[in-house]
Amino acid sequence: MGVRHAREYVDILKELTEAVSAIGDSYTFFEMEEEEWAALGEEDRREVMEALADDVFFGLGEQPVIAVGSGEITYHPKHHVIEVSQGDNVTRMVRLI
């Protein structure tokens, strides 16, 4: 199926990376402990978050909702957006067109 998009993937990935990075415990998606995350340098953290955003983007093509730490990423194909939320609050909308 896949996530349909008309924007450049690199631009979507950049926004999605920023959005998942804002989820305080997003590193738990990779089963990392807080100590492991804290031991990483800034560049390594950025790379982990970009890999997370990439995995989530392609995962949303198979299932429309993916839990990431205490957050949730939802693909709304009818509206051409990916929604990032924590609790009842939508923290980011990533436009796909």
Contacts in CASP RR format, 6 or more apart in sequence:
PFRMAT RR
TARGET T0000
AUTHOR 0000-0000-0000
METHOD contacts of the structure
MODEL  1
MGVRHAREYVDILKELTEAVSAIGDSYTFFEMEEEEWAALGEEDRREVME
ALADDVFFGLGEQPVIAVGSGEITYHPKHHVIEVSQGDNVTRMVRLI
1 61 0 8 1.000
1 62 0 8 1.000
2 58 0 8 1.000
2 60 0 8 1.000
2 61 0 8 1.000
2 62 0 8 1.000
3 57 0 8 1.000
3 58 0 8 1.000
3 60 0 8 1.000
3 61 0 8 1.000
3 75 0 8 1.000
3 77 0 8 1.000
3 82 0 8 1.000
3 96 0 8 1.000
4 77 0 8 1.000
4 80 0 8 1.000
4 96 0 8 1.000
5 12 0 8 1.000
5 80 0 8 1.000
5 96 0 8 1.000
5 97 0 8 1.000
6 80 0 8 1.000
6 96 0 8 1.000
6 97 0 8 1.000
7 95 0 8 1.000
7 96 0 8 1.000
7 97 0 8 1.000
12 57 0 8 1.000
12 82 0 8 1.000
12 94 0 8 1.000
12 96 0 8 1.000
13 50 0 8 1.000
13 53 0 8 1.000
13 54 0 8 1.000
13 57 0 8 1.000
15 92 0 8 1.000
15 94 0 8 1.000
16 53 0 8 1.000
16 56 0 8 1.000
16 57 0 8 1.000
16 82 0 8 1.000
16 84 0 8 1.000
16 94 0 8 1.000
17 46 0 8 1.000
17 49 0 8 1.000
17 50 0 8 1.000
17 52 0 8 1.000
17 53 0 8 1.000
18 92 0 8 1.000
19 53 0 8 1.000
19 73 0 8 1.000
19 84 0 8 1.000
19 91 0 8 1.000
19 92 0 8 1.000
19 94 0 8 1.000
20 26 0 8 1.000
20 49 0 8 1.000
20 52 0 8 1.000
20 53 0 8 1.000
20 56 0 8 1.000
20 68 0 8 1.000
20 73 0 8 1.000
20 84 0 8 1.000
21 46 0 8 1.000
21 49 0 8 1.000
22 84 0 8 1.000
22 91 0 8 1.000
22 92 0 8 1.000
23 68 0 8 1.000
23 69 0 8 1.000
23 70 0 8 1.000
23 71 0 8 1.000
23 84 0 8 1.000
23 86 0 8 1.000
23 91 0 8 1.000
24 69 0 8 1.000
24 70 0 8 1.000
25 34 0 8 1.000
25 69 0 8 1.000
25 70 0 8 1.000
26 49 0 8 1.000
26 52 0 8 1.000
26 68 0 8 1.000
26 69 0 8 1.000
26 71 0 8 1.000
27 34 0 8 1.000
27 36 0 8 1.000
27 37 0 8 1.000
27 48 0 8 1.000
27 52 0 8 1.000
28 69 0 8 1.000
29 52 0 8 1.000
29 55 0 8 1.000
29 56 0 8 1.000
29 67 0 8 1.000
29 68 0 8 1.000
29 69 0 8 1.000
30 48 0 8 1.000
30 52 0 8 1.000
32 48 0 8 1.000
37 45 0 8 1.000
40 48 0 8 1.000
52 68 0 8 1.000
56 66 0 8 1.000
56 68 0 8 1.000
56 73 0 8 1.000
57 82 0 8 1.000
59 66 0 8 1.000
60 66 0 8 1.000
60 73 0 8 1.000
60 75 0 8 1.000
60 82 0 8 1.000
61 75 0 8 1.000
64 74 0 8 1.000
64 75 0 8 1.000
64 76 0 8 1.000
64 77 0 8 1.000
65 72 0 8 1.000
65 73 0 8 1.000
65 74 0 8 1.000
65 75 0 8 1.000
66 72 0 8 1.000
66 73 0 8 1.000
67 73 0 8 1.000
70 86 0 8 1.000
70 87 0 8 1.000
71 84 0 8 1.000
71 85 0 8 1.000
71 86 0 8 1.000
71 87 0 8 1.000
72 84 0 8 1.000
72 85 0 8 1.000
72 86 0 8 1.000
72 87 0 8 1.000
73 82 0 8 1.000
73 83 0 8 1.000
73 84 0 8 1.000
74 82 0 8 1.000
74 83 0 8 1.000
74 85 0 8 1.000
75 81 0 8 1.000
75 82 0 8 1.000
75 83 0 8 1.000
76 82 0 8 1.000
76 83 0 8 1.000
80 95 0 8 1.000
80 96 0 8 1.000
80 97 0 8 1.000
81 93 0 8 1.000
81 94 0 8 1.000
81 95 0 8 1.000
81 96 0 8 1.000
82 93 0 8 1.000
82 94 0 8 1.000
82 96 0 8 1.000
83 90 0 8 1.000
83 92 0 8 1.000
83 93 0 8 1.000
83 94 0 8 1.000
84 90 0 8 1.000
84 91 0 8 1.000
84 92 0 8 1.000
84 93 0 8 1.000
84 94 0 8 1.000
85 91 0 8 1.000
END
